[in-house]
Amino acid sequence: MIEASDKLYHIVLHSKENEVICRNDQDYTALENCFALAIIKSKDILPGYSVMSTHAHTAMVSTDPRKSIKRIKLAYTRYFNSKYGRSGPLFEDDTYCEQVNGYLRQRMLLNYILRNPIHHGICETAFRYMHSSIGAYFQHDNTDYCQDSGKVLLIRKGTKNERYPVDRHGRIPLKYFVNAGWTEHLYRTERSFLNSMNRWNTEDWEKEQKKKYPEESPVTLQSTEPGFARYLDEMKAYERGSFQPRVTDLEICRHIDQVILPGMGITSYTCLDNRQKYQVLASVTQHFGAPDAQIRRCLRLPVKF
């Protein structure tokens, strides 16, 4: 058993200019597989992760996390740019990477990472979200989250192919790259884990950390969400249970890519000129009534605040 006192890093991979980098389920799966392959290659430890439409959070135990970060960013950028006819870097150059020490602070970090879909109003509970490691823990081999489908993923390496099993969603099963035992050791029991996933985010979380680690800054929603300070009140409201179903980036991108663009005879959003982008912006606004900033990030347009 790896001790919880080992070094752990919180890493946030964020897209440049808040562009949507997971436009459909296939993209989410591809990014998750990039995480899996990087971890398998480096032999780092990945206790947990959550992939969102514009960014991804992960907790990683590593002597040099920069190597895995580079592998993930390069592999997914290559995939995404090839698929959508895009060029240039996809992720911010300065990747957020902070070491988190202390048993309680590490557990708080995992709380925030696994509950990230709640923060952004995607789902009401962390267990409803598919694109995270939430299904890896305390499962006792009774879930299909980790089951092989019999199919394989072929990765070209020089003159030969490497074969990796995949689940029914095309993802390398969590059991091959998520160290569930590391995270389970943090929470001790399944009941404690369930309580942490459903407990309201209150000032008590900060008080507990300050009492145990008076010299350390507490792990908070604000500290784990660099770049999202303007949305802090909204994210706290979602954590307290103020959940209102809303249109997601996935739904907007699906409408753009599968309905609007084929009607225009255009293969990718990257082929739109500015005039066409604003036409699509107006059409999507009328169809969904979604916030302007949300539609803009799906079209790679500057976001106005």
C-alpha angles and dihedrals in degrees: 000000000000111000120241089231091073117109116279129185130206108217126188119191107196129182121243113266091358092286116170107253099176107057098164141007091273090059092050090051091048092053092047089051089051087056090048096049093046092052093045090049097046097036088225119150120251112193094176148341144181125203119207131180096265103020146012133222124207138171110216133180108208144138089224114013091178091080094057091042090054093048092051095047095046095045096048094042089053091050096045097044091048093048097048101031090247129147136201135037116330100194133053111270094227103063116200107242120163130169115234118201131190132051096256095043091050091051091050089052091053088048091057095042095051092042093049093108087058091052090057096045095246097127140358098239133024090239091065093063119093102191100069139068093259092114095058100074132087092347101135091209093292100114136079091222089093102029123119115235096206090252124109139214114228117211117189111229112178107296097349141055124240114213124215126181117240135198126236090281093054093253124131100252115262093239090070097058111010113083097217092174091062092055095041088054089057093053095036095202138036090238091056090049093051091048091052092050092052103032117112116252104245137154087269088079090060094043091053091054095044091051093051098035108027092167095052130076110245120249105247139167089260094051093048095048106058110184095022100085093121090059096048097109091048092050092049090051090053090050091052089057102264091138119165117175109241138173111279131218086249092059093046093048091047090053092048096045100038104031114021102035096048088051089055093046091243123134102204141017087239089067093061118105119219094265091053092045091057090048089054090045090056092046094050092046090054093046100047106014087222123161114281093236092054094053092044093057089053089056098040091246123146111270117231121212 
